[in-house]
């Protein structure tokens, strides 16, 4: 590791194969915590290159526990996290609204490294038991239209880096990897990113996969549609800027989408919103993200139709039903 660090400290970058090799070595426990922390810190001080990100992705996918959801076309809705905004669990809520609308979801998530409550924190609090057994996950998809994939159960490298990420408490390149390494290899992806540089990188990487994707970035720094500002929307076919009014009928304030100070608070808020008892602003933000995901699947003629389907899922109780069915299967 000393040689690699020396190389990186000279402002050089890793090739795709070298990046893969280093992450494979980290996963197998070849380096101590200080060495890994120093390595991770390099990428906090400069932008990661596409080659480096591809190499890290290759390593995680080579080691990961694969999930075969044959016959189901699934979507993942995931933010890179690390935007430092501490919103409530918007993308996880959007997943249940999408599931309630009849679209199968394989949600990939982890504990919050830089926020109070990541997707895994809230799912665990709600009574979900993490698993990597394909047969059980398939059963969940069939009954509830959704299964949850807790990243460390599928990715040994993430397990090795978990304590370091938590101790640092800030965004690392592992945040960037999450959306690229869903072990279920979803057919559709809605990815939220925290800056335009990441949007550019993801656009390149996702174009390479040939799958349908939508990348979203709120121009005031959120890694989701926040409705606090305009949102940059990038798809396979191009990009555009959309206003809060176009996406959610209105603009909301940052305090309207605050996620609470504890995991317990986050879970309470989650339950309230999924039951259809959220505030106008909370509902609007969740519906906008769910609608963008539904639109990404190509099942709706336009965004407005997808938005109507999202409203129907939440207001009819189907989204809540999907959560209840999933928790009963645990």
C-alpha positions in Angstrom: 0.0 0.0 0.0 2.9 2.3 0.7 3.9 2.3 -2.9 0.4 2.9 -4.1 -0.1 5.8 -1.7 3.2 7.3 -2.8 2.1 7.0 -6.4 -1.2 8.7 -5.7 0.3 11.5 -3.6 2.2 12.5 -6.7 -1.1 13.4 -8.2 -1.2 10.3 -10.5 -4.3 8.3 -11.1 -4.9 4.5 -11.2 -5.7 2.5 -14.3 -8.9 0.5 -14.3 -7.0 -2.8 -13.7 -4.9 -1.3 -10.9 -8.0 0.2 -9.2 -9.6 -3.2 -9.3 -6.6 -4.9 -7.9 -6.3 -2.5 -5.0 -10.0 -2.9 -4.0 -9.7 -6.7 -4.2 -6.7 -6.5 -1.8 -8.6 -4.2 0.6 -11.5 -6.8 0.5 -9.2 -9.6 1.4 -8.0 -7.7 4.5 -4.4 -7.2 3.2 -4.2 -3.7 4.6 -4.7 -2.2 8.0 -7.3 0.4 8.9 -4.8 3.3 8.7 -3.7 2.3 5.2 -7.2 2.0 3.9 -8.2 5.3 5.5 -5.2 7.0 3.8 -6.2 5.4 0.4 -9.9 6.5 0.8 -8.8 10.1 1.7 -7.0 10.5 -1.6 -10.3 10.5 -3.4 -11.7 13.2 -1.0 -9.0 15.5 -2.2 -9.5 15.1 -5.9 -12.1 13.9 -8.3 -12.2 10.2 -9.0 -11.6 9.3 -12.7 -13.9 7.2 -14.8 -11.2 4.5 -15.0 -10.8 4.3 -11.2 -14.5 4.1 -10.7 -14.8 1.4 -13.3 -12.0 -0.6 -11.7 -13.6 -0.3 -8.2 -16.9 -1.4 -9.7 -15.3 -4.4 -11.4 -13.8 -5.5 -8.1 -17.1 -5.3 -6.2 -19.0 -7.1 -8.9 -16.4 -9.9 -9.2 -16.6 -10.6 -5.4 -20.3 -10.0 -4.9 -23.0 -12.5 -4.0 -25.1 -12.6 -7.1 -28.9 -12.4 -7.0 -30.9 -14.0 -9.8 -34.4 -12.5 -10.1 -35.0 -14.2 -13.4 -38.2 -13.3 -15.1 -38.7 -10.0 -13.2 -37.8 -6.7 -14.7 -36.7 -4.7 -11.6 -35.8 -1.1 -10.9 -33.5 0.4 -8.2 -34.0 3.9 -6.9 -30.9 5.0 -5.1 -29.1 8.2 -4.2 -25.3 8.2 -3.9 -25.8 9.7 -0.5 -23.2 12.0 1.0 -25.0 15.2 0.1 -24.9 16.2 3.7 -28.5 17.4 3.7 -30.0 14.8 6.1 -33.4 14.5 4.4 -35.8 11.8 5.3 -35.6 8.4 3.5 -37.0 9.8 0.2 -35.7 7.1 -2.3 -36.7 4.2 0.0 -40.2 5.6 0.3 -40.3 6.1 -3.4 -39.5 2.4 -3.8 -42.6 1.4 -2.0 -44.8 3.8 -4.0 -43.3 2.3 -7.1 -43.9 -1.2 -5.8 -47.5 -0.2 -4.9 -48.0 0.9 -8.5 -47.1 -2.7 -9.7 -43.5 -2.2 -10.7 -41.0 -4.8 -9.2 -38.2 -3.2 -7.1 -34.8 -4.5 -6.0 -33.6 -1.8 -3.6 -29.9 -1.7 -2.9 -29.0 0.1 0.3 -26.7 0.5 3.3 -26.4 2.1 6.7 -26.0 5.9 6.6 -22.3 6.8 6.5 -22.8 10.6 6.4 -26.5 10.8 7.3 -28.5 9.9 10.5 -30.5 7.2 8.8 -29.6 5.3 5.6 -32.0 3.0 3.8 -30.7 0.0 5.8 -31.1 1.8 9.1 -34.8 2.6 8.4 -35.6 -0.9 7.0 -34.0 -2.6 10.0 -36.0 -0.3 12.3 -39.2 -1.2 10.5 -38.5 -4.9 11.1 -36.9 -6.1 7.9 -34.3 -8.8 8.3 -31.3 -8.6 5.9 -30.7 -11.7 3.8 -28.8 -12.7 0.7 -30.8 -15.9 -0.1 -32.2 -15.6 -3.6 -35.2 -17.9 -3.0 -36.4 -15.7 -0.1 -35.7 -12.5 -2.0 -37.7 -13.8 -4.9 -40.6 -14.7 -2.6 -40.6 -11.0 -1.4 -40.6 -9.7 -4.9 -43.5 -11.9 -5.8 -45.6 -11.1 -2.8 -44.7 -7.4 -2.1 -43.2 -6.3 -5.4 -40.1 -5.4 -3.6 -37.0 -6.9 -1.9 -34.2 -5.1 -0.1 -30.5 -5.8 -0.7 -28.4 -4.7 2.3 -25.0 -4.0 0.6 -22.6 -5.5 3.1 -24.3 -8.9 2.9 -23.5 -9.0 -0.8 -20.2 -7.1 -1.0 -17.3 -8.2 1.2 -15.4 -5.1 0.3 -18.1 -2.8 1.7 -18.0 -4.9 4.9 -14.3 -4.3 5.3 -14.6 -0.6 4.7 -17.8 -0.1 6.8 -16.1 0.9 10.1 -13.8 3.3 8.3 -16.7 5.0 6.5 -18.6 5.3 9.7 -15.6 6.8 11.6 -14.9 9.3 8.8 -18.6 10.2 8.7 -18.1 11.9 5.3 -18.8 11.0 1.7 -16.2 8.6 0.2 -15.9 6.9 -3.2 -17.9 4.0 -1.7 -21.0 6.3 -2.0 -20.3 6.6 -5.7 -20.1 2.8 -6.1 -23.4 1.9 -4.5 -25.7 2.5 -7.5 -23.4 0.7 -9.9 -23.1 -2.5 -8.0 -26.7 -3.7 -7.2 -26.2 -7.5 -7.2 -29.6 -8.0 -8.9 -28.4 -6.1 -12.0 -31.6 -4.1 -12.3 -33.1 -3.4 -15.7 -33.9 0.2 -14.9 -32.2 2.7 -12.6 -33.0 6.0 -11.1 -29.8 7.4 -9.6 -29.6 10.6 -7.6 -26.2 12.3 -7.5 -24.9 15.1 -5.3 -23.0 17.2 -8.0 -22.8 17.7 -11.7 -19.3 16.1 -12.0 -20.9 12.8 -10.6 -23.8 13.2 -13.0 -21.3 13.3 -15.9 -19.4 10.2 -14.7 -22.6 8.3 -14.1 -24.0 9.3 -17.5 -20.9 7.8 -19.1 -21.0 4.6 -17.0 -24.7 4.0 -17.4 -24.7 4.6 -21.1 -22.2 1.8 -21.3 -24.6 -0.7 -19.8 -27.2 -0.1 -22.5 -30.0 -0.2 -19.9 -32.7 2.4 -19.3 -31.6 5.0 -16.6 -32.4 8.4 -15.2 -29.9 10.5 -13.3 -31.2 13.3 -11.1 -29.5 16.1 -9.3 -31.1 19.0 -7.6 -29.2 22.1 -8.5 -28.9 23.2 -4.8 -26.9 20.0 -4.1 -29.4 17.2 -3.2 -28.9 13.7 -4.5 -32.7 13.4 -5.2 -35.6 15.5 -6.5 -35.9 17.8 -3.5 -38.3 20.4 -5.0 -36.3 23.0 -3.2 -34.8 24.1 -6.6 -34.7 23.0 -10.2 -33.5 19.5 -11.0 -31.2 18.3 -13.7 -32.6 15.2 -15.3 -30.4 13.0 -17.5 -31.6 9.9 -19.4 -30.4 7.6 -22.2 -31.8 10.1 -24.7 -30.6 13.5 -23.3 -30.8 16.0 -20.5 -33.1 18.8 -19.4 -33.7 21.0 -16.4 -37.1 20.6 -14.7 -38.7 23.0 -12.2 -40.3 22.0 -8.8 -43.7 23.0 -10.3 -43.2 20.6 -13.2 -42.0 17.8 -11.0 -44.2 18.1 -7.9 -46.7 20.9 -8.5 -44.9 23.2 -6.1 -41.7 24.3 -4.5 -40.8 23.2 -0.9 -38.5 24.5 1.8 -35.4 22.6 3.0 -36.9 22.3 6.5 -39.9 20.5 5.0 -37.8 17.5 4.1 -35.6 17.2 7.2 -35.1 13.6 8.2 -35.0 13.8 12.0 -32.1 13.4 14.5 -32.3 9.6 15.2 -33.0 6.4 13.3 -36.2 6.0 15.5 -37.4 9.5 14.4 -36.6 8.6 10.7 -38.6 5.4 11.0 -41.6 7.2 12.6 -41.6 9.7 9.8 -41.3 7.0 7.2 -44.3 5.1 8.6 -46.3 8.4 8.7 -45.6 9.2 5.1 -46.2 5.7 3.7 -49.6 5.7 5.4 -50.5 8.8 3.5 -50.3 11.0 6.6 -47.3 13.1 5.5 -47.4 16.8 5.0 -48.1 18.2 1.5 -44.4 18.9 1.0 -43.2 15.5 2.2 -45.8 13.7 -0.1 -44.9 15.9 -3.1 -41.2 15.1 -2.8 -41.7 11.4 -2.5 -44.3 11.3 -5.3 -41.9 13.3 -7.7 -39.1 10.7 -7.1 -41.5 7.8 -7.5 -43.0 9.3 -10.6 -39.5 9.8 -12.2 -38.7 6.1 -11.5 -42.0 4.9 -13.0 -41.4 7.1 -16.0 -37.9 5.6 -16.4 -39.4 2.1 -16.9 -41.1 3.2 -20.1 -44.5 2.0 -18.9 -46.0 5.5 -19.0 -46.5 7.8 -22.0 -45.2 10.8 -20.1 -44.1 12.0 -16.6 -47.6 13.3 -15.8 -49.1 9.8 -16.2 -46.4 8.4 -14.0 -47.1 11.0 -11.4 -50.8 10.1 -11.4 -49.8 6.4 -10.9 -47.6 7.4 -8.0 -50.5 9.4 -6.4 -52.8 6.5 -6.8 -50.3 4.1 -5.2 -49.9 6.3 -2.1 -53.5 7.5 -1.7 -55.1 4.0 -2.2 -52.9 2.5 0.5 -51.2 0.1 -2.0 -47.7 1.5 -1.1 -48.4 0.9 2.6 -49.7 -2.5 1.8 -46.5 -3.4 0.0 -44.5 -2.5 3.1 -46.8 -4.5 5.4 -46.6 -7.5 3.1 -42.8 -7.3 3.0 -42.5 -7.0 6.9 -44.9 -9.9 7.4 -42.6 -12.2 5.4 -39.7 -11.7 7.8 
